[in-house]
Every structure is written in C-alpha cells, then in structure tokens.
Amino acid sequence: MEVRKLKTVIAGCGKIFPMHAVPVSRDPHAVLTAVCDVKPERAGAAAERFGCRAYTDFEVMLEQEKPDVVHICTPHYLHAPLACLAMEHGCHVLTEKPMAIALADARRMLDTAAATGRTLGVIFQNRYNAGSQLIRRCLDNGDLGEVRAARVLLTWDRSPEYYSQSDWKGTWDKEGGGVIIDQAIHTLDLMRWFIGRPVTGVQASLANRTHPDIPVEDTAEGRVEFEGGACGAFYVMNHYCTDEPVRLELACTRGKAVMEGPKARVELNNGLTCLADNDPAQMFEYGDVKQYWGTSHVKQIGNFYQSLLGLAPMYVTAENAFLTQEMICALYEHGRRHFVREVR
C-alpha cells in the first residue's frame, strides 16, 4: 500500500533547523519541498543540503508551494504570526517552543487552529526522553501516588558571544526573556506536566548578574503553586562555568523521582527502584547540533505526522503546551515587577 506523504516546508534555517529538517527528510509520511530564511545564503545552503527550493519570503513560499505542513524554527517573536498565517493558508503547523512571547498571541494561535480546522503542534521533545517516560508511567499507573512538591535546578553557561552573535537572543521584544523562556522552559514544562494540575499562583525573582550587554534575566528563582496544594520550586541560571545536567525532583505520596538530563531514578516507598536512560540503539544523528537539545525531536515529529494521518493520537497537544506558556508568562509578569540588575 502506498504511503501518503505530506508536503512540508520549514521556516527558519538557523541552529535548530537540523533538528526538524533531518527527521522530516527521513520520515515516511513527509517530503521536504522548500525552506525559507530572511538570509538568502542560509536559505540557499539549507535548500542545497536537503535538495529542495529556497525562499526568503514566507508568504510567497506558502502561495507557491501550497504545503500541507509548516515547521517554524524562527526567533520566538515570529512563532505566532507565522503560525497563524500558515494555518490561514490551510497548513498544519509544528512550531518550536515557546508558542509565543505574549499570552494573547498564544491564545490567537489556538483560536486560529480552531477556526481553520488545522492542527497546531508545539515542540516539547523532552517529554519523550526515557527518564521523562518512566516518571510519567509511574505517575499514570499510581506507583508514585500524587506529586506533593517538585524542584528544578538548571545551571548552564551562556557566554557574552552567545548573545552578541545573535540579533534576537537576550531581548524582551524578540526572545521574550532570558534563561526562563530559552533554557529552562523545557524543564519547567516537565514539572508542570508531571504535576498535571492547574497552576493557581506563581512567584518569581529575576536578575541579570553577569551579562551587561543584554536587558533580560540570566538568573531566576521562584515557586509555582498548583491546585490541590502541590508546589514547585526552581532555581535556574546561565552564568555557570559549564552546562551541567538539568535536575528535576518530585516528592510524591508513594515515593520520589529524580531526573538528571535524560536519566531518571524512581524510588518507591515499597523498596522498589526503577531506572531509565535513553537507549543508544535509538540515538538519531542530526548532524552538528548541541547535545543538550536531546534526541527526541524525531519522536515528536514522527508522532505529529502520524496524528495528521489518523495513525496515532497527538502526544503533545497545543492545548497542553498552552498551559506551560501560561505559566511562563505568569512568571515573567510577576518577576519583571522587581527585576534586579547586579552586573558589576
């Protein structure tokens, strides 16, 4: 039986581009027909690598290619307008995190998907990591009971060059913030996803301690409160000397779970211990990309195409991703009231 292939285009040919282009080029249900970037040389190089057409105008690409699916790998502030435009052109959309910078824009994305009947997906690939899946199973089957509290620790390193070499990183209007929305959002998403109950309140302290050339935070700590009494505490920063594995801990009524990077250890009160780590046999080669991005883009992208064709349910829905966007925006709303600059 012939496998149906969906015509796919990708907007944005920067650093995250291979995490989408390589899986799409190998997916049995997709065919990459075009890429788009405002920098002609970058679009051209990407098109040559993957044997497709190059564009510098997004709307022209939509009108000429008439794709079924659009992947959005652009700076954060462009996610919402490009996603809505693509859905209004009849395309399904899979966008990188975050959905948007402003919560109103994220809501507009959901409204546009509903009005057009198109499917919207948001990348949170770390939900597919082996450690995440083990903890999710132990919560779903009741082994861990309910989450009482969680804590998140992220200590990474972002040099001055990381920001100076970009025309949008480290800005409020284009990135939407710093360490929270860029580096920590994945782990904060996992925390919210594991607890699985509505957020009822947030507190956040934001500071810029070591990056004088950017206006956003490089340090944040705070607390997220959930319906039923559970809470999550976090400390995240990107001025350490190296990128240490992210740590997430859950204290539950029947045990505890500890995740470091893709690994997890679940210790139950009955004495049983379960371990998980990514299987080397399932490693996927994306090319020259950062290792902390993980290896699970291919799993989420594959599920997205399967869901479009009715072969599997959508694992990370836009509605669920919106709940994380809502939490992130609330943290910034609270934290920016008393933003501290302590750069010496």
ZIKAWO-V958238 format. One record per backbone hydrogen bond with DSSP energy under -1.0 kcal/mol. CO is the residue of the C=O (numbers start at 1). NH is the residue of the N-H. If there is no record, write none. Layout:
CO	NH
CO	NH
This chain:
6	31
7	68
7	69
8	33
9	71
10	36
11	73
16	19
17	20
17	21
18	22
20	24
21	25
27	30
29	6
31	8
33	53
34	10
35	55
36	12
39	43
40	44
41	45
42	46
43	47
44	48
45	49
46	50
47	52
53	35
55	37
57	61
58	62
59	63
60	64
61	65
62	66
68	92
69	9
70	94
71	11
72	96
75	78
76	79
78	82
79	83
80	84
81	85
82	86
83	87
84	88
86	91
87	90
92	70
93	121
94	72
95	123
102	106
103	107
104	108
105	109
106	110
107	111
108	112
109	113
110	114
111	115
112	116
113	117
119	93
121	95
124	127
125	128
129	133
130	134
131	135
132	136
133	137
134	138
135	139
136	140
137	141
138	144
144	254
146	253
148	231
149	251
150	233
151	249
152	235
153	247
154	237
155	244
156	240
160	164
161	165
163	166
171	176
171	177
174	77
178	182
179	184
184	188
185	189
186	190
187	191
188	192
189	193
190	194
191	195
192	196
198	227
201	225
203	223
205	221
206	340
207	218
207	219
208	342
211	214
217	179
218	238
219	207
220	236
221	205
222	234
223	203
224	232
225	200
225	201
226	229
230	226
231	150
232	224
233	152
234	222
235	154
236	220
237	156
238	158
246	261
247	153
248	259
249	151
250	257
251	148
251	149
254	269
255	252
256	267
257	250
258	265
259	248
260	263
262	131
263	260
264	276
265	258
266	274
267	256
268	271
272	268
274	266
276	264
279	282
280	283
287	289
290	293
291	294
296	300
297	301
298	302
299	303
300	304
301	305
302	306
303	307
304	308
305	309
306	311
307	310
317	321
318	322
321	325
322	326
323	327
324	328
325	329
326	330
327	331
328	332
329	333
330	334
331	335
332	336
335	338
340	208
